[in-house]
Amino acid sequence: MADSVLQDIKDRLNIAEVIGGYIQVRKAGAAFKALCPFHHEKTPSMQISPQKQIWHCFGCGEGGDVISFVQKYENLEFREALKLLADRAGVQLPDYRPQNQEQENEKDVLFRINDFAARFYHQILTSDARGKEALEYLSKRGLSKETINKWQIGFAPDDFHSLEQALASKKVRLSDMVKAGVSTKNERGQVYDRFRGRITFPIFDLSNRCLGFSARILKDDGKSAKYVNSPETLIYNKGRILFGLNFAKAAARRSEEIVVVEGQMDCISAHQAGIANVVASSGTALTEAQLDLLARFTRNLKFCFDADAAGLKATRRAIETYLGREFTVRIVDLKGAKDPDELLKQGAEKFSELVKEAPLFLDYYLAKALENYEAKSVEQKKEVVRDILPLVKALTDPVEQDHYVQELAKKLGASEKAVRQSLMALKAPSAGPAVRQPSKQAAPKLQVTRSGLEKEVFGGLLTYSDFAAIVKAKSVPEEFENPEIRQALGEFFKAGANGIDKSLSIAKEALFMVESLVENTQNNTEAVERQLFKSFALWKVAVIRQRLLRLQQDLKFAENSRDKQKVSELQTKILELTHLRMEFEANI
């Protein structure tokens, strides 16, 4: 996309007006302020500059131009956000020619077929005698008419060719029906409807496009599967989609957490009860791609799977999937209910209360492991240790590991030394060190992200020469994650601040941050510099912690390989970095 086209769109739009169409903004001098929609806050920390056409949040560090705001708020791809704003600005975008136009055309056909199928099945459920029994079943399950319409729930008649004939009347080819997954072909080459005699739940992407279906049998004949799902297609990949995320994304941002349930009915029932930050894994363990999707909205997950053995096993699998990722995970205890849907029937308040009280996953599993424990049984002690220690081993913070070692020893009536020896004998988890297991204390106030700190440091060195000298002496460009900042600092380390092009969008945003600091401190330069030095120290601590994490991974590998020399070298490096981290932490 040509820079001139992008600039034309930005010039025609007032960023404050565009953002004001999504959230409430208020005038603050020459700029505007707002409560940031990308994290929970009570005091406005997001500032918008119509003059510079940029925005920045001092609470979470997010920022950018009008396109980046719409892209993030709407969860759109860059091209989609650009098209939306271009239409608003009255700018004609140049023709977009994807690398594989044929494939894009095919995708469009599959989207349209699935969308037609969703509307076809929904019409049968709500307005056709063939859907009467299914509608009665859903009503008995407690779903309202509004909910059925919102989720476009439908019914596929027990007929081999009803959808096929409806699509054929629209000149859709049989081969495309099969490619879309709504029809299937047998060994003799006969094509017929994939879903028959089933309640259909459309599966939408974040842009509310129908990708496929999960279909529940209405009359169980004892032979057919309870659920039949769409096959993998050009547009549908089960491991990359989470049911209900299109409806849950706004609530997930507000609450800063997502509740993950197993089934579609659990998810839909929760939304109907007013608990909108709920998605369904559709009975499978979360994949890396699904975790990447969730991470766009929150790093706080609460699993609320069925209370039976299969549900507990699925929860454990889900947790093992996220090991190695920066998620905080809690487990919702259903307190006797067999599944979330049954719990919701006891009242939304009770469900919300249990979600709020959900314990950290390790506390939950430790309690579960000890439910039937008898202190006299050595075998049970060993079983509890085998069950819990792999999760303890996955913790990266030695203080947290030590806490659970003490807890386990105390609960089992064993010595800490014995538990620790068992822990050391375990191999490091293959997924790598894992989990951010927060303490039992109240959650700390949200800190600016590393990305935000980088921008603030960058803006500071562009503004104050003394601060720039400190940054140059105690950091290197490679430590910065943002590629634009890293490239600009390469020039800075060679030619000083004058070597940086201040017309760069990243430079404008960084300078805007410092200017806002100056304004917020009533032009108190000393206070601004104190804040900049604190931000620099916070950023360095984040950099060092990341390096320590990598070294700890290397150390575990060296210990498992019994490479004593490597172990000694890594321990020395870890000690040196720990001391350095403590020096910077003293300035925070």
C-alpha positions in Angstrom: 0.0 0.0 0.0 1.5 3.4 -1.0 2.3 5.7 1.8 0.5 8.5 0.0 -2.8 6.5 0.2 -2.3 5.8 3.9 -1.6 9.4 4.6 -4.6 10.6 2.6 -6.9 8.4 4.7 -5.3 9.7 8.0 -5.5 13.4 6.8 -9.2 13.1 6.0 -10.1 11.6 9.4 -10.0 13.1 12.8 -8.5 10.4 15.1 -10.4 11.8 18.1 -13.7 11.5 16.3 -13.0 8.0 15.0 -12.0 6.8 18.5 -14.9 8.7 20.0 -17.2 6.5 17.8 -16.0 3.5 19.8 -15.4 4.8 23.3 -16.1 8.0 25.3 -13.4 10.6 25.0 -13.1 14.0 26.7 -11.1 17.1 25.9 -7.9 17.6 27.9 -6.1 20.8 26.7 -5.0 20.3 23.1 -5.4 16.5 23.3 -8.2 14.1 24.4 -8.3 11.5 27.2 -10.2 8.3 27.5 -10.4 5.1 29.5 -8.3 2.6 27.5 -10.5 -0.2 26.0 -7.6 -2.6 25.9 -7.2 -3.1 29.7 -9.4 -2.5 32.7 -8.9 0.9 34.4 -10.8 3.4 36.4 -8.7 6.5 35.6 -8.2 7.6 32.0 -4.6 6.8 30.9 -5.2 6.9 27.1 -4.3 10.1 25.4 -5.2 11.1 21.8 -3.5 13.8 19.8 -5.5 15.1 16.8 -2.5 17.3 15.8 -0.2 14.3 15.6 -3.0 11.9 14.6 -1.8 9.3 17.2 -3.0 7.8 20.4 -1.2 6.2 23.3 -2.1 4.5 26.6 0.1 5.0 29.6 -1.5 2.2 31.4 -0.8 -0.7 29.1 1.6 0.8 26.6 -0.5 0.3 23.5 -0.5 3.1 20.9 -0.3 4.0 17.2 -2.3 5.7 14.5 -6.0 5.6 13.7 -5.6 2.4 11.6 -3.9 0.6 14.4 -6.7 1.5 16.9 -9.5 0.3 14.6 -7.4 -2.8 13.8 -7.0 -3.7 17.4 -10.4 -2.7 18.7 -12.3 -4.5 15.9 -9.7 -7.4 15.8 -9.3 -6.9 12.0 -6.4 -7.6 9.7 -4.6 -4.5 8.5 -6.2 -4.6 5.1 -9.7 -5.0 6.6 -9.2 -2.0 9.0 -7.8 0.1 6.1 -10.8 -0.7 3.9 -13.2 0.3 6.7 -11.5 3.6 7.3 -11.0 4.3 3.6 -14.8 3.9 3.0 -15.4 6.3 5.9 -12.9 8.8 4.5 -14.1 8.5 0.9 -10.7 7.3 -0.3 -10.6 4.7 -3.2 -8.1 2.0 -2.4 -6.0 0.6 -5.2 -7.0 -2.9 -6.4 -5.8 -5.5 -4.0 -4.3 -8.5 -5.8 -3.5 -11.4 -3.5 -0.6 -13.6 -4.4 -3.0 -16.5 -5.0 -6.2 -14.9 -6.5 -7.6 -18.3 -7.4 -7.5 -19.5 -3.8 -9.0 -16.2 -2.5 -11.9 -16.7 -5.0 -12.4 -20.2 -3.8 -12.4 -19.1 -0.1 -15.1 -16.5 -0.9 -17.3 -19.2 -2.5 -16.9 -21.4 0.6 -17.8 -18.5 2.9 -20.9 -17.8 0.9 -22.0 -21.5 0.9 -21.6 -21.8 4.7 -23.4 -18.6 5.3 -26.3 -19.8 3.1 -26.3 -23.1 5.0 -26.5 -21.3 8.4 -29.4 -19.2 7.2 -31.1 -22.2 5.6 -30.9 -24.4 8.8 -31.9 -21.4 11.0 -35.0 -20.8 8.9 -36.0 -24.5 9.2 -35.6 -24.4 13.0 -37.6 -21.3 13.6 -40.2 -21.2 10.8 -40.6 -24.7 9.4 -42.6 -27.7 10.8 -39.5 -29.9 10.3 -37.8 -27.9 13.0 -40.6 -28.0 15.6 -39.2 -30.8 17.7 -35.7 -29.4 17.7 -37.0 -26.0 18.7 -38.9 -27.6 21.6 -35.8 -29.4 22.7 -33.8 -26.1 22.8 -36.6 -24.4 24.7 -36.5 -27.2 27.3 -32.7 -26.7 27.5 -33.5 -23.1 28.5 -32.5 -21.2 25.3 -34.5 -18.1 24.5 -35.7 -17.0 21.0 -33.2 -14.1 21.2 -30.3 -16.4 21.9 -31.3 -18.8 19.1 -31.4 -15.9 16.7 -28.1 -14.4 18.0 -26.1 -17.6 17.5 -28.1 -18.5 14.4 -28.8 -22.0 15.7 -30.5 -24.2 13.2 -31.8 -27.6 12.4 -30.7 -29.9 9.5 -33.7 -32.1 8.4 -33.3 -35.8 8.4 -33.0 -35.7 4.6 -30.1 -36.5 2.4 -30.6 -33.7 -0.1 -32.5 -30.8 1.4 -29.5 -28.4 1.6 -28.0 -29.7 -1.6 -31.2 -28.9 -3.5 -31.5 -25.4 -2.0 -27.8 -24.7 -3.0 -28.3 -26.2 -6.4 -31.2 -23.8 -7.0 -28.6 -21.0 -6.5 -26.3 -22.6 -9.2 -23.8 -23.9 -6.6 -21.8 -26.8 -7.9 -21.7 -30.2 -6.0 -17.9 -30.1 -5.9 -18.0 -26.7 -4.1 -20.6 -28.0 -1.6 -18.1 -30.8 -0.7 -15.2 -28.4 -0.5 -17.3 -26.2 1.9 -17.9 -29.3 4.1 -21.7 -29.0 4.1 -21.9 -32.1 1.8 -20.0 -35.3 1.6 -19.2 -37.9 -1.1 -19.3 -41.6 -0.6 -17.1 -44.2 -2.2 -19.5 -44.6 -5.1 -19.3 -40.9 -5.8 -22.7 -40.0 -4.5 -23.0 -36.6 -2.9 -25.4 -35.9 0.0 -25.9 -33.5 3.0 -23.3 -34.0 5.8 -25.7 -33.0 8.5 -29.1 -34.8 8.9 -31.4 -34.8 11.8 -29.1 -32.6 13.8 -29.2 -29.2 15.6 -26.6 -27.0 13.9 -24.3 -24.5 15.7 -22.5 -22.2 13.2 -18.9 -21.6 13.9 -17.9 -18.0 13.2 -14.5 -16.3 12.9 -13.8 -12.9 14.6 -15.4 -11.1 11.6 -18.6 -13.1 12.1 -18.1 -15.1 8.9 -19.5 -18.7 9.1 -16.6 -21.2 8.7 -18.4 -24.4 9.4 -20.7 -26.2 11.9 -20.9 -28.4 14.9 -24.1 -30.4 14.7 -25.7 -32.3 17.7 -28.0 -35.3 17.0 -31.6 -34.7 18.0 -32.7 -38.3 18.4 -30.0 -40.6 19.7 -30.2 -43.9 17.8 -27.3 -45.5 19.8 -25.2 -45.7 16.6 -24.5 -42.2 15.5 -22.0 -39.8 17.1 -23.5 -37.2 19.4 -21.7 -34.4 17.6 -20.6 -34.2 13.9 -18.3 -31.3 12.9 -17.4 -29.8 9.6 -14.2 -31.3 8.1 -11.0 -29.3 7.7 -11.5 -27.0 4.7 -9.8 -24.1 3.0 -11.5 -21.8 5.5 -12.1 -24.0 8.6 -9.3 -25.4 10.8 -10.7 -26.6 14.1 -7.3 -26.0 15.9 -7.4 -22.3 15.0 -10.9 -21.4 16.0 -12.6 -21.0 19.4 -16.4 -21.2 19.5 -18.0 -18.0 20.7 -14.9 -15.8 20.6 -16.5 -13.4 18.1 -19.2 -12.7 20.8 -16.8 -12.9 23.8 -14.0 -10.6 22.6 -15.4 -7.3 23.9 -16.2 -8.7 27.4 -12.8 -10.4 27.5 -11.1 -7.0 27.1 -13.3 -5.5 29.8 -12.9 -8.3 32.4 -9.3 -9.0 31.4 -10.0 -12.7 31.5 -11.6 -15.5 29.4 -13.5 -18.5 30.8 -12.9 -21.6 28.6 -15.7 -24.3 28.7 -15.9 -27.5 26.7 -19.2 -27.5 24.8 -21.2 -25.1 22.7 -24.3 -25.3 24.9 -22.2 -24.4 28.0 -20.8 -21.4 26.1 -24.2 -20.2 24.8 -25.9 -20.7 28.2 -23.2 -18.5 29.8 -23.7 -15.7 27.3 -27.5 -15.9 27.7 -27.0 -15.5 31.5 -25.0 -12.3 30.9 -21.6 -13.8 31.3 -20.1 -12.9 28.0 -16.4 -13.6 28.4 -16.8 -17.3 27.7 -15.6 -19.4 24.8 -15.7 -23.1 24.1 -12.9 -25.4 23.2 -15.4 -27.8 21.5 -14.1 -30.7 23.7 -10.5 -30.6 22.6 -7.3 -29.5 24.2 -6.2 -26.0 23.3 -3.7 -25.7 20.5 -0.8 -23.3 20.1 -2.8 -21.4 17.5 -5.8 -21.1 19.8 -3.5 -19.8 22.6 -2.1 -17.2 20.2 -5.7 -16.2 19.5 -6.6 -15.9 23.2 -3.4 -13.9 23.9 -4.7 -11.1 21.6 -7.3 -10.5 24.3 -6.0 -11.6 27.7 -3.3 -13.7 29.4 -5.8 -14.7 32.2 -7.6 -18.0 31.5 -10.1 -19.8 33.7 -10.9 -23.4 32.7 -14.5 -24.6 33.5 -14.7 -28.1 32.1 -17.1 -30.9 33.0 -16.6 -32.3 36.5 -16.3 -36.0 35.4 -13.1 -37.9 34.9 -13.0 -37.0 31.2 -13.5 -33.3 32.0 -10.6 -33.3 34.5 -8.4 -35.0 32.0 -9.3 -32.5 29.4 -8.5 -29.7 31.8 -5.1 -31.2 32.5 -4.4 -31.5 28.8 -5.3 -27.9 28.3 -3.0 -26.8 31.0 -0.1 -28.9 29.6 -0.7 -27.1 26.3 -0.1 -23.7 27.8 3.1 -24.7 29.6 5.8 -22.5 28.3 3.4 -19.6 27.6 2.8 -16.5 29.7 -0.7 -17.3 30.9 -2.1 -17.2 34.4 -4.5 -20.2 34.7 -7.2 -20.9 37.2 -9.6 -23.8 37.5 -13.3 -23.2 38.2 -14.6 -25.8 40.8 -18.2 -26.7 39.8 -19.0 -27.7 43.4 -21.1 -30.7 42.6 -22.6 -29.7 39.2 -21.8 -32.0 36.4 -21.1 -29.3 33.9 -21.2 -25.5 33.5 -24.7 -25.6 31.9 -26.1 -27.4 35.0 -24.4 -24.9 37.3 -25.9 -22.0 35.3 -29.3 -23.4 35.9 -28.7 -22.8 39.6 -28.3 -19.1 38.9 -25.8 -16.8 37.0 -24.8 -15.3 40.4 -23.5 -18.7 41.7 -21.6 -19.3 38.4 -20.0 -15.9 38.5 -19.1 -16.4 42.2 -17.3 -19.7 41.5 -15.5 -18.1 38.5 -14.4 -15.2 40.6 -13.1 -17.6 43.4 -11.4 -20.0 41.0 -8.1 -21.1 42.5 -4.8 -21.2 40.7 -4.4 -24.4 38.8 -1.7 -25.8 41.1 -3.7 -25.2 44.2 -6.6 -26.9 42.6 -4.7 -30.0 41.5 -3.0 -30.3 44.8 -6.4 -30.2 46.6 -7.8 -32.8 44.1 -4.8 -35.1 44.5 -5.2 -35.0 48.3 -9.0 -35.5 48.3 -8.8 -39.3 49.1 -5.3 -39.2 50.6 -4.7 -41.3 53.8 -1.5 -40.4 55.7 -0.7 -44.0 56.4 -0.5 -45.0 52.7 3.0 -44.8 51.3 1.7 -45.7 47.8 -0.7 -42.8 47.9 2.1 -40.4 48.9 4.1 -41.6 45.9 1.0 -41.2 43.6 0.4 -37.6 44.8 4.1 -36.8 44.2 4.0 -38.3 40.7 0.8 -36.3 39.9 1.8 -32.9 41.3 5.6 -32.6 40.9 5.7 -32.3 37.1 3.6 -29.2 37.4 5.8 -27.8 40.2 8.8 -28.5 38.0 7.3 -26.4 35.3 7.4 -23.2 37.4 10.3 -20.9 36.6 10.3 -18.9 39.8 12.3 -20.7 42.5 10.3 -18.9 45.3 7.1 -20.4 43.9 8.7 -23.8 43.5 9.8 -23.6 47.1 6.3 -22.7 48.2 4.8 -25.8 46.6 7.5 -28.0 47.8 6.8 -26.9 51.4 3.1 -27.3 50.8 3.4 -30.8 49.4 5.8 -31.9 52.2 3.5 -30.5 54.9 0.4 -32.2 53.4 2.1 -35.5 53.0 3.9 -35.5 56.3 7.2 -35.9 54.4 10.5 -34.0 54.7 11.1 -31.1 52.3 14.4 -32.7 51.5 12.7 -35.8 50.2 10.2 -33.8 48.1 13.0 -31.6 46.7 15.1 -34.7 45.8 12.1 -36.1 43.9 11.7 -32.7 42.2 15.4 -32.6 41.1 15.2 -36.1 39.8 12.4 -35.1 37.3 13.3 -34.2 33.8 12.4 -30.7 32.8 9.1 -30.5 30.9 9.5 -30.9 27.2 7.3 -27.8 26.6 9.9 -25.7 28.4 9.6 -23.7 31.6 6.3 -22.4 31.9 3.9 -20.7 33.8 3.4 -17.4 35.4 2.0 -18.6 38.7 1.1 -15.4 40.6 1.3 -15.2 44.4 -1.8 -15.5 46.6 -1.5 -11.8 47.4 -3.8 -9.3 45.7 -2.9 -8.7 42.1 -0.5 -5.7 41.7 -1.5 -2.6 39.9 -1.1 -3.0 36.1 2.4 -2.0 34.9 3.2 -0.5 31.6 4.1 -3.3 29.1 7.7 -3.8 27.9 6.5 -2.4 24.5 5.3 0.8 26.2 8.4 1.2 28.2 10.5 0.9 25.1 8.6 3.7 23.4 8.9 5.9 26.5 12.7 5.3 26.7 13.0 6.0 23.0 11.1 9.3 23.4 13.2 10.2 26.4 16.5 9.8 24.6 15.2 11.9 21.7 14.3 14.6 24.2 17.0 14.7 26.9 20.7 14.4 26.2 21.7 13.3 29.7 19.1 10.5 29.6 20.3 9.5 26.1 23.8 9.1 27.5 22.6 6.7 30.2 20.6 4.7 27.7 23.7 4.4 25.4 25.9 3.4 28.3 23.7 0.7 29.7 21.9 -0.9 26.8 22.4 -2.0 23.2 19.9 -1.8 20.2 19.5 -5.6 20.1 17.8 -5.5 23.5 14.8 -3.6 22.0 12.0 -5.8 20.7 10.4 -3.2 18.4 12.1 -3.5 15.1 11.6 0.2 14.2 13.1 1.3 17.5 15.9 -1.2 17.1 16.8 0.1 13.7 16.6 3.8 14.8 18.8 3.1 17.8 21.4 1.6 15.4 21.7 5.1 13.9 21.6 6.7 17.4 24.5 4.6 18.7 26.5 5.6 15.7 25.6 9.3 15.2 23.6 10.3 18.3 20.0 11.5 18.5 20.5 13.7 15.5 20.9 10.6 13.4 17.3 9.5 14.0 14.5 10.6 11.6 11.9 12.2 13.9 9.3 12.1 11.2 9.0 8.3 11.7 5.6 7.3 13.1 7.3 5.4 16.0 9.3 8.5 16.8 6.2 10.7 16.8 4.4 8.3 19.1 7.5 8.2 21.5 7.8 12.0 21.5 4.1 12.3 22.2 4.5 10.1 25.3 7.2 12.4 26.7 5.3 15.5 25.8 2.3 14.1 27.7 4.6 13.4 30.7 5.7 17.0 30.6 2.1 18.2 30.5 1.0 15.9 33.3 3.8 17.2 35.6 3.1 20.9 34.8 6.4 21.2 32.9 8.4 19.8 35.9 11.5 18.6 34.0 13.0 17.0 37.0 9.9 14.9 37.6 9.8 13.8 34.0 13.4 12.7 34.0 12.8 10.7 37.3 9.9 9.0 35.5 12.1 8.3 32.5 14.9 6.8 34.6 12.3 4.6 36.4 10.9 3.5 33.1 14.4 2.7 31.8 15.0 0.6 35.0 11.7 -1.3 34.5 12.5 -2.0 30.9 16.0 -3.3 31.8 14.6 -5.5 34.4 12.2 -7.0 31.8 15.1 -7.5 29.4 17.2 -9.2 32.1 14.3 -11.5 33.2 13.9 -12.7 29.7 17.6 -13.5 29.4 17.4 -15.2 32.8 14.5 -17.3 31.6 16.5 -18.5 28.5 19.5 -19.2 30.7 17.4 -21.2 33.1 16.1 -23.3 30.2 19.7 -23.9 29.1 20.6 -24.8 32.7 17.9 -27.4 32.9 19.0 -28.9 29.6 22.6 -29.0 30.8 21.6 -30.6 34.1 19.7 -33.3 32.3 22.7 -33.8 30.0 25.0 -34.0 33.0 27.3 -31.4 31.5 29.0 -30.2 34.6 31.2 -27.5 32.9 28.2 -26.0 31.1 26.2 -26.1 34.3 28.9 -24.2 36.2 29.2 -21.6 33.4 25.4 -21.0 33.2 25.1 -20.8 37.0 27.8 -18.0 37.0 26.0 -16.1 34.2 22.7 -16.4 36.1 24.2 -15.1 39.3 25.8 -12.1 37.5 22.5 -11.3 35.8 20.6 -11.7 39.0 22.9 -9.1 40.7 22.4 -6.8 37.7 18.7 -7.2 37.9 18.7 -6.3 41.6 20.7 -3.1 40.8 18.1 -1.9 38.4 15.2 -3.0 40.7 16.7 -0.7 43.4 15.9 2.3 41.1 12.3 1.3 40.6 
